[in-house]
Amino acid sequence: MTTTGHDKQREAVALAYRETDAAPRVVAKGKGLIADEIISRAREHGVYVHESPELLSLLVQVDLDEHIPSQLYLAVAELLAWLYRVEHGGAAEDSPPSLPLPPAHRR
């Protein structure tokens, strides 16, 4: 899953999750041309790109190859559950869920 924002300079954060991981990890992040490349590669490989400036502002604070903070577990889990339903026969026209995000925080 990749999440993007609509600021002056585009930003993107890519998450990956394996069953052996304790939580999703940040596997790529960047601004400008790097963000565009992350988004392009995600789409080329059929990876869902979610646009959420609020979630992005929290995820950009996470270091590369680090797990997302526990405060974001519920928001990311709801997004992944929605994505799973869509990919496995759910209604594709259903919009993503409203994400229960914590107040902005600094690491």
C-alpha positions in Angstrom: 0.0 0.0 0.0 1.2 3.5 -0.8 -0.2 6.7 0.6 0.1 10.1 -1.0 -0.6 13.7 -0.2 -1.6 16.7 -2.3 0.8 19.3 -1.0 2.9 21.6 -3.3 5.5 18.9 -3.6 4.0 15.4 -3.8 5.0 12.9 -1.0 4.6 9.2 -0.8 5.1 6.5 1.7 5.0 2.8 0.9 4.1 0.1 3.4 4.7 -3.6 3.3 3.3 -6.3 5.6 4.3 -10.0 5.8 2.7 -12.5 8.1 6.0 -12.8 10.0 6.0 -9.0 10.7 4.7 -7.6 14.0 3.2 -4.7 12.0 3.4 -3.1 8.6 6.8 -1.5 7.8 7.7 1.6 5.9 9.6 0.3 2.8 9.9 3.5 0.8 9.2 7.2 1.2 10.1 10.4 -0.6 9.1 13.7 -2.1 8.8 15.1 -5.6 10.3 12.9 -8.3 11.0 10.1 -5.7 7.4 10.2 -4.6 6.3 10.1 -8.3 8.5 7.0 -8.8 7.1 5.3 -5.7 3.6 5.9 -7.0 4.4 4.8 -10.5 6.0 1.6 -9.4 3.2 0.8 -7.1 0.6 1.2 -9.8 2.8 -0.8 -12.3 2.7 -3.7 -9.8 -1.0 -3.4 -8.9 -0.3 -2.0 -5.5 -3.2 0.1 -4.1 -2.4 3.8 -3.8 -4.4 5.5 -1.1 -4.5 9.3 -0.9 -4.7 10.5 2.7 -2.7 13.7 3.6 -3.5 13.0 7.3 -2.2 9.4 7.3 0.8 10.5 5.2 1.7 13.3 7.7 2.0 10.6 10.4 3.8 8.0 8.2 6.5 10.3 7.0 7.7 10.5 10.6 8.5 6.7 10.6 12.1 5.8 9.6 12.6 3.4 6.6 12.4 -0.3 7.4 10.7 0.5 10.8 7.3 -0.8 11.8 4.5 1.7 11.9 3.7 3.0 15.5 1.0 1.2 17.4 -1.1 4.4 17.3 -1.6 3.7 13.6 -2.4 0.0 13.8 -6.2 0.5 13.8 -6.2 3.0 10.9 -3.9 0.9 8.7 -5.8 -2.3 9.7 -9.1 -0.8 8.6 -7.6 0.3 5.3 -6.1 -3.1 4.7 -9.3 -4.9 5.6 -11.2 -2.7 3.1 -8.6 -3.4 0.4 -8.9 -7.1 1.1 -12.7 -7.0 0.7 -12.4 -5.1 -2.6 -9.7 -7.5 -4.0 -11.8 -10.5 -3.0 -15.1 -9.7 -4.6 -16.3 -6.7 -2.6 -17.8 -3.7 -4.3 -14.9 -1.8 -5.9 -17.0 1.4 -6.0 -17.2 1.5 -2.2 -15.0 4.3 -1.0 -12.2 3.6 1.5 -13.2 3.8 5.2 -12.9 6.9 7.3 -9.6 6.2 9.1 -9.5 6.5 12.9 -6.3 8.5 13.1 -4.6 9.7 16.3 -3.7 13.3 16.8 -0.5 14.3 15.0 2.5 13.3 17.1 6.3 13.6 16.9 8.6 10.7 17.3 
